[in-house]
Amino acid sequence: MNVKHGAGTTGRAAPARKVAAEVLAAVRDDDAYANLLLPGRIAQAKLSPGDAALATELTYGTLRMQGRYDRIIRLAANRETDAIDPVVLDVLRLGVHQLLATRIPPHAAVGDTVALAPRRATGFVNGVLRTVSRSTPEEWDARLTEGLTGDARLAAEYSHPEWVVDALRRGLEADGRGSELEELLAADNVAPAVALVALPGLVEVAAVGEPGVIAPTAVRALGGDPAAVPAVAAGLARVQDEGSQLAAIALSRAREIVPGERWLDMCAGPGGKAALLAAEARIGGAELIANELVPARAGLVRRALAVFDPAPRVVEGDATRFATSEAGGFDRILLDAPCTGLGALRRRPEARWRKQPSDIPGLVALQARLLDAAVAALAPGGLLAYVTCSPHPDETRAAVAGVLDRHPELTAVDTREVVARIATSDLGPGVGPAVQLWPHRHGTDAMFIQLLSKVDA
Ligand SMILES: C[S@@+](CC[C@H](N)C(=O)[O-])C[C@H]1O[C@@H](n2cnc3c(N)ncnc32)[C@H](O)[C@@H]1O
């Protein structure tokens, strides 16, 4: 990543570094999400557009590459990172990022970073960063991968936990793309291009901007603040990953909508896919109900759907209740299941360090419960879209195999055929009826989409 830092003086960059350090502290201490916290902090600090870009780059880059930087700090400081005060460690990570991943001149990177350190640690920070600055990124890479092979080497080189490398490798292999692991790991470390969705029936793609890469509803955001795009300000277009757009319209466009159909979005918060489904339902004469467990997130869904008149009904609660309260009541159901989010590591920079392999069994059990409930709530002949923003085989193909096993009345729809028909560019190879999108291949989050249909009674 090349960040220009014209004058190389502390004057312009200091506030950006301060904001980045504050966000890193909140991520560490309060389990904050950088992508949610950072815009507010930038606004509070009244950063110029240049400083806002620098703060974003420093925060996201440092969080993504934290694993790699910690290995470098361990070598340069000659001590374990857990023996370093967490505040000082954050400062060091910020400094290493500037030295190894930006064009900020080394003297400015070191000087301005030392200024962020607690007084008692300035000598230590200065010494470690000077040591780091004496080797190139390539030299550090060689040192930190020395003696490592396989997933351990890739984990060190591409700054992913080893269990995530393993999960991604297995996800790629299941999709016939076993040779693409390094491309995927590299793509995870690059900020995604911002895509907008032009909500069908409310605004045309061409009225918002240039078409997107793969979803017919998508518009490329051309830099700057998306909120300043008039259609976005009016609520007619939204920021949304193109893979998420494809997942929603795979359900709505798989077959013609019969007016009066009832649709359910079981896990709707914060409402991105619900808004797109609501637009599609409105055009086809279907009724959408959006459900969300967490009240605050249900509020976000209401806000996302407020542009529609009448707005679709938003209900709160555990979606498994639909299995009994509305058994057989829905013609189409979206189950965008809670998951590890391993497919969205580009946009959630801290997620790879926060997730644990021990999270998987609980999520897999929840996904199975929600799938069973969805099958029960689906009308005979109805269509269910099972979607995750994770390519982890346990959360994707195994979850689908499980529900097909438990429910003989269910069949897997050739979702690759459906999505190939809808998409504006080639999906490329894949295995089986499921669609697995990939950041390095499609420029989207690694969304998994499987349509399932319930045989007619
Ligand atoms: C992957 S997110 C959905 C994203 C959403 N479809 C969108 O496009 O904006 C999963 C959501 O499921 C919700 N959730 C978790 N467990 C649930 C449950 N048992 N019933 C309903 N919603 C649940 C979470 O709070 C979270 O908002």
PDBQT file of the ligand as one rigid body, heavy atoms in Angstrom, charges set to zero:
ROOT
HETATM    1  C1  LIG A 501     -24.759 -12.555   8.728  1.00  0.00    +0.000 C 
HETATM    2  S1  LIG A 501     -25.722 -11.490   9.684  1.00  0.00    +0.000 S 
HETATM    3  C2  LIG A 501     -27.007 -11.052   8.556  1.00  0.00    +0.000 C 
HETATM    4  C3  LIG A 501     -26.619  -9.952   7.594  1.00  0.00    +0.000 C 
HETATM    5  C4  LIG A 501     -27.822  -9.387   6.854  1.00  0.00    +0.000 C 
HETATM    6  N1  LIG A 501     -28.555 -10.417   6.152  1.00  0.00    +0.000 N 
HETATM    7  C5  LIG A 501     -27.443  -8.287   5.886  1.00  0.00    +0.000 C 
HETATM    8  O1  LIG A 501     -27.290  -8.574   4.687  1.00  0.00    +0.000 OA
HETATM    9  O2  LIG A 501     -27.334  -7.136   6.314  1.00  0.00    +0.000 OA
HETATM   10  C6  LIG A 501     -26.547 -12.595  10.751  1.00  0.00    +0.000 C 
HETATM   11  C7  LIG A 501     -27.567 -11.962  11.663  1.00  0.00    +0.000 C 
HETATM   12  O3  LIG A 501     -28.251 -13.015  12.337  1.00  0.00    +0.000 OA
HETATM   13  C8  LIG A 501     -28.634 -12.557  13.611  1.00  0.00    +0.000 C 
HETATM   14  N2  LIG A 501     -28.976 -13.755  14.403  1.00  0.00    +0.000 N 
HETATM   15  C9  LIG A 501     -28.158 -14.553  15.141  1.00  0.00    +0.000 A 
HETATM   16  N3  LIG A 501     -28.858 -15.552  15.674  1.00  0.00    +0.000 NA
HETATM   17  C10 LIG A 501     -30.146 -15.410  15.271  1.00  0.00    +0.000 A 
HETATM   18  C11 LIG A 501     -31.335 -16.122  15.503  1.00  0.00    +0.000 A 
HETATM   19  N4  LIG A 501     -31.342 -17.212  16.271  1.00  0.00    +0.000 N 
HETATM   20  N5  LIG A 501     -32.483 -15.676  14.953  1.00  0.00    +0.000 NA
HETATM   21  C12 LIG A 501     -32.480 -14.568  14.174  1.00  0.00    +0.000 A 
HETATM   22  N6  LIG A 501     -31.375 -13.842  13.918  1.00  0.00    +0.000 NA
HETATM   23  C13 LIG A 501     -30.222 -14.262  14.458  1.00  0.00    +0.000 A 
HETATM   24  C14 LIG A 501     -27.423 -11.777  14.067  1.00  0.00    +0.000 C 
HETATM   25  O4  LIG A 501     -27.766 -10.874  15.082  1.00  0.00    +0.000 OA
HETATM   26  C15 LIG A 501     -27.015 -11.078  12.763  1.00  0.00    +0.000 C 
HETATM   27  O5  LIG A 501     -27.616  -9.816  12.689  1.00  0.00    +0.000 OA
ENDROOT
TORSDOF 0
